[in-house]
Amino acid sequence: MKDARRKTQSLGDAILAVLVRNKEGLNAGQIREQLEQSGFDIEEYSQPLGAVMTAAQRLVEADKITRKTTDENGVVFSYLDPIHALGRDAMTRKPGQAPIPPARKRLDF
């Protein structure tokens, strides 16, 4: 047990943790700075900024974070609160999906 090591956090998990703490959202450069400040070894990647962008995009595709483009900061990533994600998924339909059936009125006789 003496030689047991703590598993290092994945880049995706580290980005998610940074965005949870920064509700206003961050661009890739700001995420990289926050990762460095938190002690995450981002320099193990040959292209740290590219790695951040790739990992963040995968989190967008997994519906864990959102991505928007602003005039001020360029591409900004924000944490997607799971409660809001449920509402968003319920209101959006992907091509080829059946429509959401209307709620049925319950009749008590």
C-alpha positions as CSV (number, residue, x, y, z in Angstrom):
1,M,0.0,0.0,0.0
2,K,3.0,2.3,0.5
3,D,3.7,2.5,-3.2
4,A,0.1,3.1,-4.2
5,R,-0.3,6.1,-6.5
6,R,-3.3,8.3,-7.0
7,K,-4.6,8.1,-10.5
8,T,-4.0,11.3,-12.4
9,Q,-7.1,13.2,-13.6
10,S,-7.8,13.0,-17.3
11,L,-7.6,16.2,-19.3
12,G,-11.4,16.1,-19.9
13,D,-12.1,15.7,-16.2
14,A,-9.7,18.5,-15.4
15,I,-11.4,20.9,-18.0
16,L,-14.8,20.0,-16.6
17,A,-13.6,20.8,-13.1
18,V,-12.2,24.2,-14.2
19,L,-15.5,25.1,-16.0
20,V,-17.6,24.1,-13.0
21,R,-15.7,26.7,-11.0
22,N,-16.0,29.4,-13.7
23,K,-19.7,29.8,-14.4
24,E,-19.2,32.6,-16.9
25,G,-17.2,30.4,-19.3
26,L,-13.6,30.4,-20.6
27,N,-11.8,30.2,-23.9
28,A,-9.2,27.6,-24.5
29,G,-6.3,29.9,-23.5
30,Q,-8.0,30.7,-20.2
31,I,-8.8,27.0,-19.6
32,R,-5.1,26.2,-20.1
33,E,-4.1,28.9,-17.6
34,Q,-6.5,27.6,-15.0
35,L,-5.2,24.1,-15.6
36,E,-1.7,25.2,-15.0
37,Q,-2.7,27.1,-11.8
38,S,-4.5,24.1,-10.5
39,G,-1.4,22.0,-10.8
40,F,-2.5,19.9,-13.8
41,D,0.5,18.9,-16.0
42,I,-0.7,20.4,-19.3
43,E,2.9,20.5,-20.6
44,E,3.0,16.7,-21.0
45,Y,1.1,17.4,-24.2
46,S,3.1,18.4,-27.3
47,Q,0.4,20.9,-28.3
48,P,-1.3,21.9,-25.0
49,L,-3.7,24.4,-26.5
50,G,-4.7,21.9,-29.2
51,A,-5.2,19.2,-26.6
52,V,-7.5,21.6,-24.6
53,M,-9.5,22.4,-27.7
54,T,-9.9,18.7,-28.7
55,A,-10.9,17.6,-25.2
56,A,-13.3,20.5,-24.8
57,Q,-14.9,19.7,-28.1
58,R,-15.4,16.1,-27.0
59,L,-17.1,17.4,-23.9
60,V,-19.4,19.5,-26.0
61,E,-20.3,16.4,-28.1
62,A,-21.0,14.5,-24.9
63,D,-23.3,17.3,-23.7
64,K,-21.2,18.1,-20.7
65,I,-20.3,21.6,-21.7
66,T,-21.5,24.2,-24.2
67,R,-19.6,26.1,-26.9
68,K,-20.4,29.5,-28.2
69,T,-18.5,32.1,-30.2
70,T,-18.2,35.7,-28.9
71,D,-16.7,38.8,-30.3
72,E,-14.8,39.5,-27.1
73,N,-13.2,36.1,-26.3
74,G,-13.7,33.9,-29.4
75,V,-14.8,30.4,-28.7
76,V,-16.0,30.1,-25.1
77,F,-16.8,26.9,-23.3
78,S,-19.2,26.8,-20.4
79,Y,-20.3,24.1,-17.9
80,L,-23.7,22.6,-18.8
81,D,-25.7,22.1,-15.6
82,P,-27.2,18.6,-15.8
83,I,-30.7,20.0,-14.9
84,H,-30.6,22.4,-17.8
85,A,-29.2,19.7,-20.1
86,L,-32.3,17.6,-19.4
87,G,-34.6,20.4,-20.4
88,R,-32.6,21.2,-23.5
89,D,-32.6,17.5,-24.6
90,A,-36.3,17.3,-24.0
91,M,-37.0,20.3,-26.2
92,T,-34.6,19.5,-29.1
93,R,-35.1,16.7,-31.6
94,K,-32.4,15.3,-33.8
95,P,-33.1,14.6,-37.5
96,G,-35.0,11.4,-37.9
97,Q,-36.3,11.2,-34.3
98,A,-40.0,10.8,-33.8
99,P,-41.9,13.9,-32.5
100,I,-42.5,14.1,-28.8
101,P,-46.1,12.9,-28.2
102,P,-48.4,15.4,-26.5
103,A,-49.1,15.0,-22.8
104,R,-52.3,13.1,-22.2
105,K,-55.0,14.5,-20.1
106,R,-55.9,12.2,-17.2
107,L,-59.6,11.7,-16.8
108,D,-60.7,10.7,-13.3
109,F,-64.3,9.4,-13.3
